[in-house]
Amino acid sequence: MDKFLRACQSAVLDNEAKTLAGKICVPHVSLLQRANPDNDAHHLTIEHLYGILLHTGDTRPLEALATEFGFDLVPRDMPKPEALTTSMINVGKEVADLTIAVHEALEDNFVSLVEKSVICREIGHVRKSLDVMEASVQAA
C-alpha cells in the first residue's frame, strides 16, 4: 500500500499542488497534508483521488494500485465520434452482417468452427460500432 500512497503524493506534488487544490475544492495545505503518506492524521478520500486523477491525468496512483493486485493498467484506444446518423447506420449494418452470419451458420443445423469464427468476428464489429455510437452520443 505504501507504493500506492507514495504515487498519490507524487501525483499531487508533480502537478502544481496549489492549482490542483483549487480545482478539487480543497485548501492547498490540506491537500498536501492528505496526500502525505507519513501523516497519520489526514488521508485522501476517494473523491480527492478522483479529482487528482481527473485534473492531472497522472495515472501513477492507478498503476500502483493495479500492480499491487496483480494487474496491468493498459490504456484503451478511444473511438472517434462520428455524426450520430452515420454511427447509427454503421451499427445497423454491423448488426445486419451478424444476423446474416448466424442465419447462414444455422442453415444446416450445425455451426462449424469456421462459422463460429465468422460469427465472433461479426460480434467484434458490432461492439466496435457500438463504442463509436456511444462516443458519438457523448460528443453530441
N, CA, C and O of each residue as an XYZ file, in Angstrom:
560
protein
N       0.824     -1.189      0.000
C       0.000      0.000      0.000
C       0.869      1.253      0.000
O       0.433      2.313     -0.448
N       2.082      1.134      0.496
C       2.975      2.290      0.559
C       3.263      2.852     -0.830
O       3.311      4.068     -1.013
N       3.455      1.960     -1.815
C       3.733      2.432     -3.186
C       2.541      3.223     -3.734
O       2.711      4.239     -4.407
N       1.341      2.740     -3.435
C       0.131      3.441     -3.873
C       0.045      4.828     -3.234
O      -0.204      5.818     -3.922
N       0.249      4.894     -1.929
C       0.175      6.182     -1.230
C       1.262      7.136     -1.708
O       1.015      8.333     -1.849
N       2.450      6.623     -1.955
C       3.545      7.476     -2.461
C       3.248      7.940     -3.885
O       3.600      9.061     -4.252
N       2.609      7.101     -4.686
C       2.224      7.501     -6.035
C       1.175      8.616     -5.994
O       1.205      9.530     -6.818
N       0.256      8.539     -5.042
C      -0.738      9.610     -4.870
C      -0.044     10.911     -4.499
O      -0.365     11.966     -5.045
N       0.903     10.841     -3.576
C       1.628     12.037     -3.171
C       2.415     12.612     -4.344
O       2.420     13.826     -4.548
N       3.068     11.770     -5.103
C       3.836     12.238     -6.264
C       2.925     12.908     -7.284
O       3.291     13.920     -7.882
N       1.749     12.347     -7.480
C       0.807     12.943     -8.428
C       0.419     14.353     -7.992
O       0.252     15.238     -8.831
N       0.278     14.564     -6.700
C      -0.060     15.898     -6.182
C       1.138     16.835     -6.315
O       1.008     17.946     -6.829
N       2.292     16.389     -5.857
C       3.472     17.254     -5.840
C       3.976     17.603     -7.235
O       4.488     18.701     -7.451
N       3.837     16.681     -8.178
C       4.366     16.897     -9.527
C       3.397     17.620    -10.453
O       3.721     17.849    -11.618
N       2.235     17.979     -9.970
C       1.219     18.605    -10.830
C       0.659     19.888    -10.229
O      -0.556     20.067    -10.145
N       1.550     20.774     -9.814
C       1.153     22.084     -9.292
C       0.060     21.946     -8.231
O      -1.112     22.223     -8.485
N       0.462     21.523     -7.067
C      -0.468     21.225     -5.980
C      -1.405     22.383     -5.660
O      -2.570     22.164     -5.329
N      -0.906     23.614     -5.756
C      -1.749     24.765     -5.415
C      -2.909     24.900     -6.406
O      -4.054     25.107     -6.003
N      -2.611     24.782     -7.685
C      -3.647     24.859     -8.716
C      -4.600     23.672     -8.616
O      -5.817     23.826     -8.715
N      -4.029     22.495     -8.418
C      -4.830     21.280     -8.287
C      -5.801     21.376     -7.112
O      -6.962     20.981     -7.222
N      -5.319     21.899     -5.998
C      -6.169     22.045     -4.813
C      -7.400     22.887     -5.121
O      -8.506     22.560     -4.690
N      -7.206     23.968     -5.863
C      -8.342     24.814     -6.239
C      -9.342     24.080     -7.112
O     -10.551     24.266     -6.977
N      -8.835     23.246     -8.008
C      -9.718     22.510     -8.917
C     -10.556     21.462     -8.192
O     -11.681     21.174     -8.603
N     -10.017     20.892     -7.120
C     -10.790     19.870     -6.400
C     -11.401     20.414     -5.106
O     -11.872     19.659     -4.256
N     -11.379     21.745     -4.981
C     -12.048     22.444     -3.878
C     -11.548     22.010     -2.498
O     -12.335     21.739     -1.590
N     -10.234     21.954     -2.366
C      -9.597     21.610     -1.102
C      -8.520     22.656     -0.856
O      -7.808     23.021     -1.791
N      -8.377     23.149      0.362
C      -7.283     24.076      0.632
C      -5.927     23.435      0.306
O      -5.717     22.244      0.531
N      -5.028     24.244     -0.223
C      -3.712     23.770     -0.661
C      -2.989     22.990      0.428
O      -2.507     21.884      0.180
N      -2.910     23.551      1.629
C      -2.203     22.893      2.730
C      -2.896     21.578      3.096
O      -2.232     20.587      3.398
N      -4.208     21.574      3.069
C      -4.957     20.359      3.388
C      -4.667     19.256      2.372
O      -4.503     18.093      2.739
N      -4.605     19.633      1.085
C      -4.297     18.631      0.060
C      -2.909     18.038      0.290
O      -2.723     16.825      0.197
N      -1.949     18.890      0.587
C      -0.594     18.400      0.836
C      -0.556     17.475      2.054
O       0.126     16.451      2.040
N      -1.292     17.841      3.107
C      -1.340     17.003      4.299
C      -2.005     15.658      4.002
O      -1.523     14.605      4.419
N      -3.115     15.718      3.276
C      -3.852     14.491      2.972
C      -3.074     13.571      2.047
O      -3.185     12.350      2.156
N      -2.287     14.137      1.139
C      -1.518     13.326      0.193
C      -0.239     12.765      0.809
O       0.393     11.883      0.228
N       0.143     13.266      1.970
C       1.375     12.829      2.611
C       1.142     11.475      3.297
O       0.397     11.405      4.274
N       1.765     10.406      2.801
C       1.538      9.089      3.407
C       2.132      8.952      4.811
O       1.814      8.007      5.533
N       2.989      9.893      5.192
C       3.582      9.845      6.528
C       2.741     10.583      7.568
O       3.087     10.593      8.749
N       1.651     11.194      7.143
C       0.772     11.928      8.041
C      -0.404     11.031      8.423
O      -1.307     10.802      7.618
N      -0.387     10.534      9.639
C      -1.443      9.622     10.090
C      -2.760     10.327     10.395
O      -3.800      9.675     10.488
N      -2.730     11.639     10.549
C      -3.930     12.385     10.936
C      -4.851     12.684      9.754
O      -6.045     12.913      9.946
N      -4.310     12.683      8.539
C      -5.114     13.048      7.365
C      -4.920     12.010      6.269
O      -3.827     11.471      6.098
N      -5.979     11.735      5.535
C      -5.913     10.788      4.425
C      -6.730     11.315      3.257
O      -7.705     12.043      3.443
N      -6.320     10.938      2.049
C      -7.098     11.277      0.863
C      -8.386     10.460      0.853
O      -8.398      9.289      1.232
N      -9.450     11.086      0.418
C     -10.694     10.354      0.223
C     -10.744      9.894     -1.230
O      -9.934     10.316     -2.055
N     -11.682      9.045     -1.522
C     -11.881      8.591     -2.903
C     -12.194      9.792     -3.801
O     -11.731      9.858     -4.940
N     -12.982     10.740     -3.285
C     -13.325     11.935     -4.060
C     -12.072     12.750     -4.377
O     -11.934     13.273     -5.483
N     -11.159     12.860     -3.409
C      -9.912     13.586     -3.658
C      -9.082     12.870     -4.718
O      -8.561     13.503     -5.636
N      -8.960     11.556     -4.590
C      -8.185     10.788     -5.557
C      -8.783     10.920     -6.947
O      -8.060     11.084     -7.929
N     -10.095     10.848     -7.027
C     -10.762     11.005     -8.324
C     -10.438     12.378     -8.915
O     -10.133     12.487    -10.103
N     -10.501     13.407     -8.102
C     -10.175     14.753     -8.573
C      -8.729     14.859     -9.038
O      -8.445     15.509    -10.045
N      -7.827     14.234     -8.321
C      -6.417     14.253     -8.716
C      -6.246     13.587    -10.074
O      -5.587     14.126    -10.964
N      -6.840     12.423    -10.222
C      -6.741     11.702    -11.492
C      -7.380     12.485    -12.627
O      -6.829     12.570    -13.725
N      -8.541     13.053    -12.356
C      -9.286     13.789    -13.376
C      -8.542     15.028    -13.848
O      -8.458     15.281    -15.050
N      -8.008     15.796    -12.921
C      -7.413     17.087    -13.269
C      -5.942     17.026    -13.644
O      -5.410     17.977    -14.217
N      -5.278     15.917    -13.328
C      -3.857     15.823    -13.683
C      -3.607     14.864    -14.840
O      -2.641     15.028    -15.586
N      -4.462     13.878    -14.989
C      -4.211     12.842    -15.984
C      -3.060     11.931    -15.577
O      -2.619     11.094    -16.364
N      -2.580     12.090    -14.369
C      -1.458     11.309    -13.848
C      -1.983      9.958    -13.385
O      -2.762      9.881    -12.435
N      -1.560      8.903    -14.052
C      -2.098      7.577    -13.751
C      -1.229      6.763    -12.796
O      -1.511      5.587    -12.568
N      -0.192      7.356    -12.239
C       0.683      6.607    -11.331
C      -0.064      5.979    -10.156
O       0.232      4.839     -9.798
N      -1.027      6.683     -9.536
C      -1.762      6.012     -8.452
C      -2.531      4.781     -8.933
O      -2.559      3.759     -8.246
N      -3.148      4.875    -10.103
C      -3.875      3.719    -10.639
C      -2.928      2.580    -10.982
O      -3.229      1.413    -10.731
N      -1.777      2.926    -11.558
C      -0.792      1.910    -11.921
C      -0.282      1.189    -10.669
O      -0.143     -0.034    -10.663
N      -0.007      1.948     -9.620
C       0.475      1.339     -8.374
C      -0.592      0.435     -7.764
O      -0.284     -0.657     -7.286
N      -1.834      0.884     -7.779
C      -2.931      0.089     -7.236
C      -3.121     -1.193     -8.048
O      -3.275     -2.275     -7.482
N      -3.109     -1.066     -9.366
C      -3.258     -2.243    -10.225
C      -2.126     -3.239     -9.988
O      -2.361     -4.444     -9.897
N      -0.917     -2.738     -9.891
C       0.239     -3.611     -9.671
C       0.122     -4.365     -8.353
O       0.443     -5.551     -8.280
N      -0.338     -3.677     -7.311
C      -0.478     -4.329     -6.005
C      -1.463     -5.487     -6.036
O      -1.356     -6.416     -5.235
N      -2.421     -5.439     -6.954
C      -3.418     -6.502     -7.047
C      -3.145     -7.451     -8.215
O      -3.983     -8.286     -8.556
N      -1.960     -7.313     -8.824
C      -1.569     -8.247     -9.871
C      -2.118     -7.945    -11.249
O      -2.236     -8.844    -12.082
N      -2.458     -6.684    -11.502
C      -2.986     -6.290    -12.809
C      -2.050     -5.294    -13.472
O      -1.198     -4.686    -12.824
N      -2.227     -5.141    -14.774
C      -1.536     -4.097    -15.522
C      -2.569     -3.071    -15.952
O      -3.684     -3.422    -16.338
N      -2.199     -1.820    -15.886
C      -3.075     -0.755    -16.345
C      -2.714     -0.462    -17.795
O      -1.614      0.007    -18.088
N      -3.637     -0.739    -18.686
C      -3.386     -0.559    -20.113
C      -4.428      0.396    -20.672
O      -5.627      0.129    -20.585
N      -3.977      1.516    -21.250
C      -4.960      2.438    -21.821
C      -5.610      1.826    -23.064
O      -4.970      1.090    -23.815
N      -6.861      2.136    -23.263
C      -7.528      1.631    -24.458
C      -7.692      2.761    -25.452
O      -7.762      3.935    -25.087
N      -7.750      2.386    -26.688
C      -7.952      3.366    -27.737
C      -9.409      3.807    -27.708
O     -10.330      2.994    -27.790
N      -9.587      5.095    -27.591
C     -10.944      5.630    -27.552
C     -11.437      5.825    -28.991
O     -10.719      6.373    -29.827
N     -12.659      5.377    -29.272
C     -13.184      5.550    -30.627
C     -13.449      7.022    -30.929
O     -13.799      7.803    -30.044
N     -13.273      7.375    -32.187
C     -13.535      8.750    -32.605
C     -15.021      8.900    -32.911
O     -15.595      8.087    -33.637
N     -15.639      9.932    -32.361
C     -17.069     10.123    -32.626
C     -17.323     10.492    -34.086
O     -16.490     11.105    -34.752
N     -18.479     10.103    -34.546
C     -18.938     10.430    -35.897
C     -20.260     11.172    -35.760
O     -20.782     11.351    -34.660
N     -20.781     11.591    -36.884
C     -22.130     12.152    -36.871
C     -23.060     11.054    -36.360
O     -22.887      9.879    -36.685
N     -24.029     11.443    -35.573
C     -24.908     10.462    -34.938
C     -25.615      9.580    -35.969
O     -25.741      8.372    -35.769
N     -26.070     10.171    -37.057
C     -26.756      9.365    -38.086
C     -25.794      8.382    -38.749
O     -26.177      7.252    -39.051
N     -24.563      8.798    -38.974
C     -23.565      7.912    -39.568
C     -23.268      6.737    -38.649
O     -23.201      5.594    -39.100
N     -23.088      7.014    -37.366
C     -22.791      5.923    -36.437
C     -23.980      4.981    -36.311
O     -23.795      3.773    -36.159
N     -25.203      5.515    -36.371
C     -26.390      4.659    -36.299
C     -26.479      3.751    -37.521
O     -26.828      2.577    -37.402
N     -26.169      4.287    -38.677
C     -26.175      3.479    -39.901
C     -25.145      2.357    -39.797
O     -25.422      1.224    -40.191
N     -23.956      2.665    -39.267
C     -22.906      1.654    -39.135
C     -23.306      0.559    -38.145
O     -23.029     -0.616    -38.383
N     -23.952      0.932    -37.038
C     -24.423     -0.072    -36.083
C     -25.432     -0.998    -36.769
O     -25.356     -2.219    -36.635
N     -26.366     -0.410    -37.499
C     -27.371     -1.216    -38.206
C     -26.744     -2.170    -39.203
O     -27.165     -3.322    -39.312
N     -25.743     -1.702    -39.930
C     -25.044     -2.540    -40.914
C     -24.336     -3.699    -40.230
O     -24.412     -4.837    -40.692
N     -23.644     -3.410    -39.123
C     -22.900     -4.460    -38.424
C     -23.846     -5.487    -37.804
O     -23.550     -6.682    -37.822
N     -24.965     -5.048    -37.264
C     -25.951     -5.984    -36.707
C     -26.542     -6.839    -37.832
O     -26.772     -8.035    -37.655
N     -26.782     -6.221    -38.978
C     -27.300     -6.980    -40.123
C     -26.283     -8.035    -40.574
O     -26.660     -9.170    -40.864
N     -25.006     -7.669    -40.632
C     -23.962     -8.626    -41.006
C     -23.902     -9.785    -40.012
O     -23.735    -10.937    -40.411
N     -24.037     -9.487    -38.738
C     -24.046    -10.531    -37.715
C     -25.257    -11.443    -37.894
O     -25.139    -12.666    -37.813
N     -26.407    -10.849    -38.135
C     -27.636    -11.625    -38.328
C     -27.487    -12.571    -39.516
O     -27.872    -13.737    -39.435
N     -26.936    -12.078    -40.604
C     -26.733    -12.906    -41.799
C     -25.772    -14.054    -41.495
O     -26.018    -15.193    -41.892
N     -24.677    -13.755    -40.793
C     -23.700    -14.792    -40.463
C     -24.333    -15.890    -39.612
O     -24.068    -17.072    -39.834
N     -25.163    -15.518    -38.644
C     -25.818    -16.514    -37.789
C     -26.814    -17.331    -38.596
O     -26.865    -18.553    -38.454
N     -27.608    -16.679    -39.442
C     -28.593    -17.408    -40.257
C     -27.908    -18.390    -41.199
O     -28.367    -19.520    -41.367
N     -26.807    -17.956    -41.815
C     -26.083    -18.846    -42.725
C     -25.493    -20.035    -41.960
O     -25.481    -21.157    -42.465
N     -25.012    -19.790    -40.763
C     -24.441    -20.879    -39.964
C     -25.501    -21.881    -39.546
O     -25.211    -23.070    -39.411
N     -26.712    -21.422    -39.342
C     -27.786    -22.297    -38.856
C     -28.543    -23.016    -39.965
O     -29.416    -23.838    -39.683
N     -28.223    -22.719    -41.224
C     -28.968    -23.326    -42.343
C     -28.932    -24.851    -42.310
O     -29.928    -25.503    -42.625
N     -27.785    -25.422    -41.928
C     -27.664    -26.878    -41.918
C     -27.760    -27.460    -40.500
O     -27.427    -28.623    -40.274
N     -28.213    -26.646    -39.563
C     -28.363    -27.049    -38.163
C     -27.051    -27.504    -37.517
O     -27.062    -28.285    -36.566
N     -25.930    -27.014    -38.034
C     -24.620    -27.309    -37.471
C     -23.743    -26.078    -37.650
O     -23.634    -25.540    -38.751
N     -23.127    -25.642    -36.577
C     -22.253    -24.464    -36.642
C     -20.806    -24.957    -36.595
O     -20.331    -25.447    -35.571
N     -20.120    -24.812    -37.731
C     -18.733    -25.274    -37.825
C     -17.785    -24.290    -37.143
O     -18.183    -23.188    -36.764
N     -16.533    -24.701    -36.996
C     -15.526    -23.819    -36.404
C     -15.329    -22.561    -37.241
O     -15.151    -21.470    -36.698
N     -15.359    -22.710    -38.537
C     -15.211    -21.542    -39.427
C     -16.387    -20.592    -39.241
O     -16.207    -19.375    -39.182
N     -17.590    -21.151    -39.149
C     -18.780    -20.319    -38.954
C     -18.754    -19.631    -37.586
O     -19.155    -18.473    -37.467
N     -18.285    -20.335    -36.560
C     -18.139    -19.716    -35.235
C     -17.163    -18.551    -35.297
O     -17.388    -17.504    -34.690
N     -16.085    -18.742    -36.031
C     -15.089    -17.685    -36.181
C     -15.687    -16.456    -36.867
O     -15.447    -15.323    -36.450
N     -16.467    -16.693    -37.922
C     -17.111    -15.587    -38.642
C     -18.090    -14.861    -37.716
O     -18.126    -13.630    -37.692
N     -18.875    -15.614    -36.961
C     -19.847    -15.004    -36.036
C     -19.114    -14.180    -34.979
O     -19.519    -13.055    -34.684
N     -18.046    -14.725    -34.410
C     -17.289    -13.986    -33.393
C     -16.678    -12.710    -33.971
O     -16.653    -11.677    -33.303
N     -16.191    -12.779    -35.197
C     -15.649    -11.587    -35.852
C     -16.741    -10.526    -36.018
O     -16.511     -9.342    -35.772
N     -17.926    -10.965    -36.436
C     -19.040    -10.028    -36.613
C     -19.494     -9.436    -35.281
O     -19.891     -8.271    -35.227
N     -19.441    -10.218    -34.215
C     -19.769     -9.697    -32.878
C     -18.782     -8.591    -32.512
O     -19.176     -7.557    -31.972
N     -17.508     -8.807    -32.803
C     -16.490     -7.776    -32.558
C     -16.777     -6.498    -33.322
O     -16.598     -5.397    -32.800
N     -17.225     -6.650    -34.571
C     -17.566     -5.464    -35.375
C     -18.746     -4.709    -34.761
O     -18.764     -3.478    -34.739
N     -19.733     -5.467    -34.262
C     -20.888     -4.820    -33.616
C     -20.430     -4.052    -32.386
O     -20.850     -2.915    -32.169
N     -19.561     -4.673    -31.572
C     -19.062     -3.997    -30.361
C     -18.339     -2.701    -30.712
O     -18.561     -1.667    -30.083
N     -17.477     -2.764    -31.715
C     -16.743     -1.556    -32.114
C     -17.689     -0.471    -32.607
O     -17.514      0.705    -32.286
N     -18.683     -0.862    -33.380
C     -19.619      0.148    -33.886
C     -20.449      0.740    -32.749
O     -20.808      1.916    -32.794
N     -20.759     -0.068    -31.727
C     -21.479      0.454    -30.567
C     -20.604      1.412    -29.751
O     -21.099      2.396    -29.201
N     -19.302      1.118    -29.676
C     -18.382      2.030    -28.990
C     -18.333      3.380    -29.696
O     -18.331      4.430    -29.053
N     -18.295      3.341    -31.032
C     -18.301      4.592    -31.798
C     -19.621      5.322    -31.586
O     -19.647      6.545    -31.450
N     -20.700      4.576    -31.558
C     -22.023      5.174    -31.332
C     -22.070      5.850    -29.967
O     -22.588      6.960    -29.844
N     -21.535      5.195    -28.947
C     -21.530      5.780    -27.612
C     -20.692      7.069    -27.583
O     -21.094      8.066    -26.983
N     -19.539      7.037    -28.230
C     -18.699      8.235    -28.301
C     -19.414      9.344    -29.077
O     -19.290     10.522    -28.742
N     -20.144      8.971    -30.090
C     -20.879      9.955    -30.891
C     -21.991     10.601    -30.087
O     -22.220     11.806    -30.191
N     -22.683      9.804    -29.284
C     -23.757     10.339    -28.441
C     -23.176     11.278    -27.393
O     -23.723     12.353    -27.146
N     -22.071     10.876    -26.780
C     -21.463     11.721    -25.754
C     -20.921     13.027    -26.332
O     -20.911     14.054    -25.653
N     -20.473     12.985    -27.582
C     -19.931     14.200    -28.219
C     -21.022     15.121    -28.732
O     -20.786     16.306    -28.968
N     -22.224     14.570    -28.906
C     -23.325     15.374    -29.484
C     -23.844     16.389    -28.482
O     -24.763     17.147    -28.791
